Amino acid sequence: MTEPSRDSTSRPRRRAAPANSTSAAESRSRHYRTLKNPFQPWRVFSDDRVEALHHTALGILEVEGLKVLSADARARFRAAGAAVDESTQFVRIDRGLVAESLARAPRQITLHSRNPARHVALDGTAISFAPVSGPPHVMDLAGGRRNGTLADYANGVRLCQAFEVIQVLGAFTEPQDIPVECRQLEMLHAQLTLSDKIPHTYCRGHAQVADCFEQVRIANGLSEAAFRDTACTYTIINTNSPRVLDAPMADGIIDFALAGQVQMITPFTLAGAMAPVTIAGALTLAHAEMLGGLVLAQICRPGAPVVYGSFTSNVDMKSGSPAFGTPEYFKAQLGAGQMARFLGLPWRSSNATASNAPDAQGAYESQMSLFGALCGGANFVLHAAGWLEGGLSASYEKFILDVEQLQMLAETLQPLGATDADFALDAIVEAGPGGHFFGTQHTLARYRDAFYSPLVSDWRNFGAWSEDGAKTATERAATVWRSTLDSFTPPPLDPAIAEALEAFRQRRIEAGGAPPPG
């Protein structure tokens, strides 16, 4: 595979790091593997309005229904007691069936990695991050915007593996140089051989999902029965708002439910376009669509792991373009978090921006997005690193800039020491009036890992920064991703498992792979 050009002669020089700073940073980053959010979630709805929104959504499902394009899904709904009109493909679900399904859905979910140290909890105050997923394009400062390739996809996996604050993998980009019949084989193979973190799987028809499940099963060394009882991978189920569940997504719900794998049912609702112009209305529609998907999952397998997914934002009413990281997006996250907690389900959110470049707009819109996810109590944040152009591009530099922001966020989640030693009375006495604390014993014992060490930020004064080339944060981020790839070493993988994965990949490719649903 051909990677983006990395010309060492043009690489900016980074300032020398203080002694032991690398080991200190690595030590601190280990805390990022398992993150807990200690802050109380914010609320935008009163309790009575949360219940009213829920009951309005139940009414939509019961009276208006969803259009379900999968004949298999409609048959399963009918067998469970839902009212199905085959002529219109509408499914109406009474609130009793919804209540039964919610009672069966697990409140605590664990995603299992082949490396037990990387299991991920989806419950309570746990929060984890996954990268941008699905854009057809990639961009970087040197190569510009272009179609994503398998080499780019593999680079995305490497970058995710390299940073502990990314706990779960995703589809960094769509490899446009791989035929769609075999794309899922190459993507899963890259995830499973270059990383030991939780892999992502697309829902693109029964055959492709079966290929992916077999690869994940082999990588985890599980029997078929054990695989069905061990959540090892996840997918995103997107409804087609308003009120349509298409065949690939409905079939994906069925496949993942029967296999006991995690599905994050996520209506993509843009207020003013495919959802009501009010944020409350958009959340009501999304809530109804999510509940419809959850019912199908529980019909297929009671106890199937389902995550409450939300992606509600607004459009620019002047152009019709999607907008992200807006005040409306922030408030929608708070509202969605309340609805997920009302149901008792884990909640998935996102980090998004409409910016077309890794610039200030991309930074502040991403900050607003992450702020909403944190304040709303998200358990899983997709697109946490690398998203640009409204999700149409994955940016190498934006990935690094987002990782910096995620690491800083992770530091805010760490407990604040408040022991007698932390109060530092001895240091205050030792420094004396008008003194300084650089040389106190308290400082000397703690300075190596006392503070967060930045990945990209440059804290030098203007003169030192100028003499070193006056590089922007985006330019420094380019240096970081290139050096990260240059020094990457994949995690260990049992040779027998590696051989079995390669044999399966080759066998399925020679057979022509699996066509996506027509």
Secondary structure, DSSP 8 states (H G I E B T S, - for coil): -------GGG--------TTHHHHHHHHHGGGSSEE--S----SS-HHHHHHHHHHHHHIIIII-EEE--HHHHHHHHHTT-EEETTTTEEE--HHHHHHHHHHS-S-EEE--SSGGG-EEESTTEEEE------SEEEETTTEEEE--HHHHHHHHHHHHH-TT--B----S--TTS-HHHHHHHHHHHHHHH--SB-B-----HHHHHHHHHHHHHHHT--HHHHHTS---EEEE--BTTTEE-HHHHHHHHHHHHHT-EEEE--EEEETTTB-SSHHHHHHHHHHHHHHHHHHHHHHSTT--EEEE-EEEEE-TTT--EE-SSHHHHHHHHHHHHHHHHHT--EEEE-----SSSSHHHHHHHHHHHHHHHHHT-SEEET-SSEEGGGTEEEHHHHHHHHHHHHHHHHHHS----SHHHHTHHHHHHH-TT--STTSHHHHTTGGGSS---SS---S-HHHHHHTT---HHHHHHHHHHHHHHT-------HHHHHHHHHHHHHHHHTT------
